[in-house]
Structures are given as structure tokens and as C-alpha cells.
């Protein structure tokens, strides 16, 4: 019966090889399938136009910042940082008169700061071009 032992080993080896091939094929399909299922939604999401209301406009962000600084100034009317930042925000919002008022207050509170005086003069020149 030495032949039957060899036949058994050969058939067993073929079974193991078949199982390995099947397992390899199944693994490859699983890998590629999971990749496809991950990539397709990402591509669809990237190709869809984003709604315009999703990102706030720069002006609305500036207005929110201005409101925040105004709230600080209601509690602390002489807060240097809030006055400074609010004047910058108002300049970005093209409210030169509002920025001038704040800068004049900063110049009165901090007469030693030359930068406030320079910016105030520049704004006044831009606001009154006939000078």
C-alpha cells in the first residue's frame, strides 16, 4: 500500500493549493471591492457642487467680528485691543468714519503711540481727497 500514501499526499497537496488559490482570489476581490467602495463616494462628493450658503462670506465674518468687539467695548469702553481690532474691521468693511472715531479715541487714550496717529491721518486723507 505504499502507492496509496503517495496518492493521498498528492491529492492533499492539490486540495491545499486549490484552497490557497480560492483564498487569494477572494482576498483580491475583497481588497479591490473595498477600495472601489471607498473611492466612489469620495469622487461623487468631490464632483458635487458645494452650496453657496455653506461658507459664510468674508463680509459676514467681519460683521460678526465687529459685533464681538462692540460687545467687549460695551463692558470695557477703553479696551485698547478691542478698539484697535474694531477699527481694522471697520476699515475692511469700508466704514472709514467708524474707524476714524475709534482711532481718535485711541489717540486720546494713548498719545504716545505714533502708529495710531499715522493711520488716523492716512484715513483722513483718503476720506478728504481735496486736501
JOJO-V826593 format. One record per residue. RES is the residue in one small letter. PHI is phi as a letter, one per 40 degrees, with the letter a starting at -180 (999 if undefined). D_FIRST is the distance of its C-alpha to the first C-alpha in Angstrom with 1 decimal. Layout:
BEGIN
res=RES phi=PHI d_first=D_FIRST
res=RES phi=PHI d_first=D_FIRST
END
This chain:
BEGIN
res=x phi=999 d_first=0.0
res=x phi=c d_first=3.7
res=x phi=c d_first=5.3
res=x phi=c d_first=5.5
res=x phi=c d_first=7.1
res=x phi=c d_first=9.3
res=x phi=c d_first=10.2
res=x phi=c d_first=11.2
res=x phi=c d_first=13.2
res=x phi=c d_first=14.8
res=x phi=c d_first=15.8
res=x phi=c d_first=17.0
res=x phi=c d_first=19.0
res=x phi=c d_first=20.6
res=x phi=c d_first=21.6
res=x phi=c d_first=23.2
res=x phi=c d_first=25.0
res=x phi=c d_first=26.2
res=x phi=c d_first=27.6
res=x phi=c d_first=29.3
res=x phi=c d_first=30.9
res=x phi=c d_first=32.1
res=x phi=c d_first=33.4
res=x phi=c d_first=35.2
res=x phi=c d_first=36.8
res=x phi=c d_first=37.9
res=x phi=c d_first=39.3
res=x phi=c d_first=41.2
res=x phi=c d_first=42.7
res=x phi=c d_first=43.7
res=x phi=c d_first=45.3
res=x phi=c d_first=47.2
res=x phi=c d_first=48.1
res=x phi=c d_first=49.6
res=x phi=c d_first=51.5
res=x phi=c d_first=52.9
res=x phi=c d_first=54.0
res=x phi=c d_first=55.7
res=x phi=c d_first=57.4
res=x phi=d d_first=58.7
res=x phi=c d_first=61.0
res=x phi=c d_first=62.3
res=x phi=c d_first=63.2
res=x phi=c d_first=64.8
res=x phi=c d_first=66.8
res=x phi=c d_first=68.0
res=x phi=c d_first=69.1
res=x phi=c d_first=71.1
res=x phi=c d_first=74.8
res=x phi=c d_first=75.9
res=x phi=c d_first=78.7
res=x phi=c d_first=82.0
res=x phi=c d_first=82.8
res=x phi=c d_first=79.7
res=x phi=b d_first=81.4
res=x phi=c d_first=85.0
res=x phi=c d_first=87.5
res=x phi=c d_first=89.0
res=x phi=c d_first=92.4
res=x phi=c d_first=91.1
res=x phi=c d_first=89.3
res=x phi=c d_first=92.6
res=x phi=c d_first=94.5
res=x phi=c d_first=92.2
res=x phi=c d_first=92.7
res=x phi=c d_first=96.4
res=x phi=c d_first=96.4
res=x phi=c d_first=94.5
res=x phi=c d_first=97.1
res=x phi=c d_first=99.9
res=x phi=c d_first=98.6
res=x phi=c d_first=98.5
res=x phi=c d_first=102.1
res=x phi=c d_first=103.2
res=x phi=c d_first=102.3
res=x phi=b d_first=103.2
res=x phi=c d_first=105.8
res=x phi=b d_first=106.0
res=x phi=c d_first=102.2
res=x phi=c d_first=102.2
res=x phi=c d_first=98.5
res=x phi=c d_first=98.8
res=x phi=c d_first=102.0
res=x phi=c d_first=100.5
res=x phi=c d_first=97.3
res=x phi=c d_first=99.1
res=x phi=c d_first=101.5
res=x phi=c d_first=98.6
res=x phi=c d_first=97.0
res=x phi=c d_first=100.3
res=x phi=c d_first=100.6
res=x phi=c d_first=97.2
res=x phi=c d_first=98.4
res=x phi=g d_first=101.5
res=x phi=b d_first=103.8
res=x phi=c d_first=106.1
res=x phi=c d_first=108.8
res=x phi=c d_first=106.5
res=x phi=c d_first=105.1
res=x phi=c d_first=108.6
res=x phi=d d_first=109.7
res=x phi=c d_first=106.7
res=x phi=c d_first=107.4
res=x phi=c d_first=111.1
res=x phi=c d_first=110.1
res=x phi=c d_first=107.8
res=x phi=c d_first=110.6
res=x phi=c d_first=113.0
res=x phi=c d_first=110.5
res=x phi=b d_first=109.3
res=x phi=c d_first=112.2
res=x phi=c d_first=110.6
res=x phi=c d_first=107.6
res=x phi=c d_first=108.6
res=x phi=c d_first=105.4
res=x phi=c d_first=106.6
res=x phi=c d_first=110.0
res=x phi=c d_first=108.5
res=x phi=c d_first=106.2
res=x phi=c d_first=109.0
res=x phi=c d_first=111.3
res=x phi=c d_first=108.6
res=x phi=c d_first=108.1
res=x phi=c d_first=111.9
res=x phi=c d_first=112.2
res=x phi=c d_first=109.5
res=x phi=c d_first=111.1
res=x phi=b d_first=114.6
res=x phi=c d_first=114.2
res=x phi=c d_first=118.0
res=x phi=c d_first=118.6
END
